[in-house]
Amino acid sequence: MPEGHSVHRITRQFARNFVGRPVAVSSPQGRFAQGAEVLDGRTMTRAESVGKQMFLEFDEQVWLRVHLGLYGAWDFAGEVLVDPTIASANGRMGQTNQRGTDLPEAERVFDDAGENSLTSIGAPRRARVHVRMSEQTSGLDEADGLAADDAPWPPPVVGQVRVRLLTDATCADLRGPTACAVQTPDEIAAVIAKLGPDPLVGDVAEGEERFVRAVRRRNVAIGQLLMDQSVVSGIGNVYRAEMLYRARLDPHTPGKAIPEEIVRGLWRDWVQLLRIGVETGQMMTMDGLDADGWRRAMASRDDRHWVYHRAGLPCRVCGTEIVLEEMQARKLYWCPTCQR
């Protein structure tokens, strides 16, 4: 499931390519036909996200709410104005990102899926592209690359497209979302009210206070609380495991038993990690890396995390075998020595 950094990246791309433009909306698959009819022809006026949910506003205060869930993805095609604060080169946006920037070979960093996650950070540019925006890192085909200048427009529908958003220059196709609904302002407000604080939304200090109160009043394991979107927005399996390790916290410690300064440290760490994720497109959680170490980490998940996906391997600090267990049907990685 996409974590918070991915959804913020996608939202910023919508803000640059769709906001202020009239949008033709259709449902090639047919499952969103009524909603598409409501939205068709309206101008997109705002693109926002909180945690893992994205909200696209159209004129007359009509909203489209999208939650990608486990399998959802956006495909962008056409003339894409890349946001320099989120753009990364090569193919997809979310966990990996945008093709098309030419930098010296020595400055390129390719990950283990062959994708360059750094090289397009820079000035905005327009490019004819086909870009997959999701958390997935495999399973894409030749459509991931630069589209030919003479490619048909609009692009042909491929697969089960729930929603197609189309301007005169840019196309966005949505596949496989958990939620996709037209909603009123009151309905959107009700959804957001149930979500925990997001460091990139609203006042960061206020978000910290909300997070501290939500954690310290609960007799629930911190490993569960960090995944509870009503406690804090955007954290998924990867960030959960890494944040707990970075704080040297046992995942089973009840929230109310954790000292306030440690809870505040968790929030501030999430602020930092989320910003890094949005800027780079990678869930980079390693500290103190030199230039070569940073490049290795950007190139391979094996060098990017302290404990996530390292079950059975020695802890990078103490050498203890990293444990994998299930917590509420989700995989949890942790070090039983460092996190005691």
C-alpha positions in Angstrom: 0.0 0.0 0.0 1.4 3.5 -0.8 2.7 5.3 2.2 2.3 9.0 2.8 5.2 10.2 0.7 3.8 8.6 -2.5 0.4 10.2 -2.2 1.8 13.6 -1.6 4.0 13.2 -4.7 1.0 12.2 -6.8 -1.1 15.1 -5.4 1.6 17.6 -6.3 1.7 16.3 -9.8 -2.0 16.8 -10.1 -1.6 20.4 -8.8 0.9 21.2 -11.5 -0.9 19.5 -14.5 -4.6 19.7 -13.8 -5.5 22.5 -11.3 -7.0 25.5 -13.2 -7.9 23.4 -16.3 -11.2 22.0 -17.5 -11.1 18.2 -17.3 -12.9 15.6 -19.4 -13.8 12.8 -17.0 -14.9 9.3 -18.1 -15.0 5.7 -16.7 -13.8 3.4 -19.4 -14.3 0.4 -17.1 -17.9 1.6 -16.4 -17.7 1.2 -12.6 -17.5 5.0 -12.0 -19.9 6.1 -14.8 -22.2 8.1 -12.6 -19.4 9.9 -10.8 -17.7 10.6 -14.1 -20.9 12.2 -15.4 -21.0 14.5 -12.4 -17.3 15.6 -12.9 -17.1 15.7 -16.6 -16.3 19.2 -18.0 -15.6 20.8 -14.6 -12.4 22.7 -13.8 -10.1 21.2 -11.2 -9.6 23.9 -8.5 -7.5 22.1 -5.9 -5.5 19.0 -5.2 -4.8 17.9 -1.6 -3.9 14.9 0.3 -3.9 13.8 4.0 -1.9 10.6 4.7 -2.9 8.0 2.2 -6.0 9.7 0.9 -6.1 12.2 -2.0 -8.8 14.8 -2.6 -9.4 16.6 -5.9 -11.7 19.5 -5.9 -13.7 20.7 -9.0 -15.7 23.8 -9.5 -18.9 24.2 -7.5 -17.2 22.4 -4.6 -17.5 19.0 -6.0 -14.8 16.6 -4.8 -13.2 13.4 -6.0 -11.8 11.3 -3.1 -9.3 8.6 -4.0 -7.6 6.0 -1.8 -5.3 3.8 -3.8 -5.2 0.9 -1.3 -3.0 -2.1 -2.1 -3.3 -2.2 -5.8 -4.3 1.3 -7.0 -2.2 3.3 -9.4 -2.3 6.4 -11.5 -0.9 6.4 -15.0 0.0 9.8 -16.4 0.5 10.4 -20.1 1.0 13.4 -22.4 2.6 16.7 -21.6 3.7 16.5 -18.0 5.0 19.6 -16.2 7.3 18.0 -13.6 7.3 19.5 -10.1 11.0 20.0 -9.1 10.2 19.3 -5.5 9.0 15.8 -6.2 10.4 14.7 -9.6 12.6 11.7 -9.8 13.7 10.1 -13.1 12.7 6.9 -14.7 9.3 5.6 -15.2 7.0 5.8 -12.2 6.0 8.2 -9.5 5.4 7.2 -6.0 8.1 4.9 -4.8 10.1 5.6 -8.0 9.7 8.2 -10.6 10.1 10.3 -13.7 12.1 9.6 -16.9 13.7 12.0 -19.2 16.4 14.1 -17.5 19.9 13.9 -18.9 22.7 14.3 -16.3 26.3 13.2 -16.4 26.7 9.4 -15.9 28.5 10.0 -12.6 25.5 11.8 -11.1 23.0 9.1 -11.9 21.7 6.8 -9.3 19.7 3.7 -10.4 17.9 1.5 -8.0 17.6 -2.3 -8.1 14.6 -2.0 -10.4 16.7 0.0 -12.9 15.0 3.3 -12.0 16.8 6.6 -11.4 15.3 8.3 -8.4 17.4 11.5 -8.2 18.3 12.9 -11.6 15.3 14.9 -12.4 15.3 17.0 -9.3 15.7 20.5 -10.7 13.9 23.1 -12.9 10.4 22.3 -14.0 10.2 21.0 -17.6 7.6 19.6 -20.0 8.0 16.2 -21.5 5.9 13.8 -23.5 5.8 10.9 -21.1 3.9 7.9 -19.9 4.4 7.6 -16.1 3.1 5.1 -13.6 2.4 6.7 -10.2 2.0 4.1 -7.5 3.9 2.3 -4.7 4.6 -0.7 -7.0 8.2 -1.4 -8.1 7.7 -4.2 -10.6 5.3 -5.4 -13.3 5.4 -2.5 -15.7 6.1 -2.9 -19.4 7.5 -0.8 -22.2 4.8 1.9 -21.7 6.9 3.2 -18.8 9.2 5.2 -21.0 9.0 8.3 -23.0 6.0 8.4 -25.3 6.7 9.0 -29.0 6.0 12.5 -30.2 3.6 11.1 -32.8 1.8 8.9 -30.3 -2.0 8.9 -30.6 -3.9 11.5 -28.5 -5.7 10.8 -26.3 -3.7 7.6 -25.5 -5.6 4.3 -26.0 -7.2 2.9 -22.8 -5.3 -0.1 -21.6 -6.7 -2.5 -19.0 -9.4 -1.8 -16.4 -9.4 2.0 -16.1 -11.8 3.1 -13.3 -11.4 6.9 -14.1 -9.8 8.8 -16.9 -9.0 12.5 -16.3 -8.1 14.3 -19.5 -7.1 17.9 -20.3 -6.0 19.2 -23.7 -2.4 18.0 -22.9 -2.3 15.6 -20.0 -4.1 12.3 -19.3 -4.4 10.5 -15.9 -5.8 7.0 -15.7 -6.8 5.4 -12.3 -6.7 1.7 -11.9 -7.6 -0.6 -8.9 -8.3 1.9 -6.1 -9.8 1.0 -2.8 -11.9 4.1 -2.8 -13.0 6.4 -5.6 -16.0 8.6 -4.9 -17.6 11.9 -5.7 -18.3 13.7 -2.4 -19.6 16.9 -1.0 -17.5 19.3 1.1 -19.2 18.1 4.3 -18.4 14.5 3.4 -14.8 15.3 2.7 -14.5 17.2 6.0 -15.9 14.2 7.8 -13.3 11.9 6.2 -10.4 14.3 7.1 -11.7 14.7 10.6 -11.2 11.0 11.3 -7.6 11.1 10.1 -4.6 11.7 12.4 -2.2 14.6 11.8 0.0 14.7 8.7 3.3 16.7 8.9 2.7 18.2 5.5 -0.8 19.4 6.3 -1.6 22.2 8.7 0.5 23.4 11.6 3.3 21.0 12.4 3.4 21.9 16.1 -0.3 21.4 16.4 0.1 18.0 14.7 2.7 17.1 17.2 0.4 17.8 20.1 -2.4 15.8 18.6 0.0 12.9 18.0 1.4 12.9 21.5 -2.1 13.0 23.0 -3.4 10.2 20.8 -0.4 7.9 21.7 0.0 8.6 25.4 -3.7 8.0 26.2 -3.8 4.5 24.7 -2.9 1.2 26.3 -2.2 -0.2 22.8 1.2 -1.3 21.3 3.1 1.5 19.6 3.6 -0.8 16.6 -0.2 -0.8 16.2 -0.7 2.9 16.9 1.7 4.0 14.2 -0.3 2.1 11.6 -3.6 3.6 12.9 -4.5 6.4 10.5 -6.6 8.0 13.1 -3.5 8.4 15.3 -1.1 9.6 12.6 -1.6 9.8 8.8 0.6 8.2 6.2 2.7 5.7 8.0 2.8 2.1 6.6 4.8 -1.0 7.1 8.2 0.4 6.0 8.1 3.6 8.0 6.6 1.9 11.0 9.5 -0.6 11.3 12.1 2.0 10.6 10.8 4.7 13.0 10.6 2.2 15.8 14.1 1.0 15.2 15.4 4.6 15.0 13.8 5.3 18.3 15.0 2.0 19.8 11.5 1.2 20.8 10.0 -2.2 21.4 7.0 -2.4 19.0 4.9 -4.0 21.8 5.3 -1.1 24.2 1.9 0.4 25.1 1.6 4.0 24.0 0.8 5.3 27.5 4.0 3.7 28.8 6.3 5.6 26.4 7.9 8.8 27.9 6.5 12.0 26.3 9.9 13.1 25.0 10.2 9.8 23.0 6.7 10.2 21.6 7.6 13.7 20.5 10.8 12.3 18.9 8.7 9.8 16.9 6.7 12.7 15.5 9.7 14.8 14.6 11.3 11.8 13.0 8.2 11.3 10.9 8.3 15.0 9.8 11.9 14.5 8.6 11.4 11.1 6.9 8.2 12.2 5.1 9.9 15.2 3.7 12.9 13.1 2.5 10.4 10.6 0.9 8.5 13.3 -0.9 11.7 14.9 -2.2 13.5 11.8 -3.3 10.7 9.3 -4.0 12.4 6.7 -1.8 11.7 5.7 1.8 15.3 6.6 2.9 15.7 5.9 6.6 19.4 5.4 7.1 21.4 8.0 9.0 24.9 9.3 8.8 25.7 8.1 5.3 28.6 9.5 3.3 28.2 10.3 -0.3 29.0 6.8 -1.5 26.7 5.3 1.1 23.8 7.6 0.1 24.2 6.6 -3.5 24.2 2.9 -2.6 21.1 3.4 -0.5 19.3 5.2 -3.2 20.2 2.5 -5.6 19.1 -0.5 -3.5 16.6 -1.1 -0.8 19.1 -3.5 0.8 21.2 -0.4 1.7 18.3 1.9 2.5 16.7 0.5 5.7 17.8 -0.5 9.2 15.4 -3.4 9.7 12.7 -3.5 7.1 12.8 -6.6 4.9 15.9 -7.8 6.7 14.4 -10.8 8.6 17.1 -13.3 9.6 19.9 -10.9 8.8 22.2 -9.4 11.4 21.3 -6.0 12.9 23.5 -3.3 11.4 24.3 -2.1 14.9 24.4 -5.1 17.3 24.5 -8.1 15.0 21.4 -9.7 16.5 19.1 -11.5 14.0 16.3 -9.3 12.8 12.9 -10.7 13.8 9.9 -10.9 11.5 6.5 -11.3 13.2 2.9 -10.5 12.4 1.1 -7.6 14.2 -2.5 -7.2 13.2 -1.9 -9.3 10.1 0.9 -7.0 8.9 4.6 -7.9 8.8 6.7 -6.3 11.5 10.5 -6.3 11.4 12.5 -5.4 14.5 15.7 -6.0 16.5 15.0 -7.7 19.9 18.3 -6.4 21.3 18.4 -2.8 20.1 14.7 -2.3 20.7 14.5 -3.3 24.3 
